[in-house]
């Protein structure tokens, strides 16, 4: 059994830009959260009254203001309780660090895809590199991410699934998604409320409802939450996602023995690569290549790299010269562009 603990209701991202597939909260999407003081006191009360019980956080998303008060307060007081929060996947590294120190050792980030185009269709408000970046930081800092991969959105480019299938072998050292499946059509989601606009047709309640409710079809349709659907523009989802599904299954197996880590010795950077896709188990970077690699711990543009290199070299390197340093690392799978 778990102690249920609630610090907020609704979703602050959904209130601004509702993810197309999400039917959570219904008419209560507007976000509201408790003060940090109240939340902390309630958690102390629960854990003291019921010692050694797991605590289950029921929030749909962590309040970003909590990084200024609630999370640091948890870290400072060490209640000896581990929490799990759902979060948006655009966290900064120092925020992941704060979560870990506060005992929030499991998070559920809204990953959903490694395609920026498909994420845009979902209205997730993040890019694919941000999702990978968060998984990387979680691995480094000891926070477990629970994530999902979704597919089957009307109008999604099939070639994006080929690209994701080619990308996944580079990620096998990171926590694989817990679940991967075609999208579901849920009541209260934009996909359901505006199904014609989003490209869905033939909306019907799940067939199983008929075995539970001996009512007229219209009544069942009014009370159902899950619905089957078709596409206004036919698309062979099962066919074009097959390479991705295959790689996702391989990822779960490869994760058991994969690792990718570096040791910085100052003058040189040692990179140990024990992924199945690795072309060599040890890579040594020196000079500007080492500086560039370390700076790309967080996402960088080529222009940002040029500014960085200018601080470490006598002459400002050209974009071409920077690309010549980066391209070999991309080709051997140690960086993603």
PyMOL commands that set and color helices and strands:
alter all, ss='L'
color gray80, all
select helices_A, chain A and resi 12-17+36-49+64-67+70-77+93-101+116-122+128-141+159-171+190-193+195-198+209-212+217-223+237-254+287-295+302-312+319-331
alter helices_A, ss='H'
color red, helices_A
select strands_A, chain A and resi 2-5+8-9+32-33+54-57+84-87+106-109+144-145+148-151+179-182+185-186+200-205+226-231+260-264+268-273+282-286
alter strands_A, ss='S'
color yellow, strands_A
deselect
rebuild
show_as cartoon
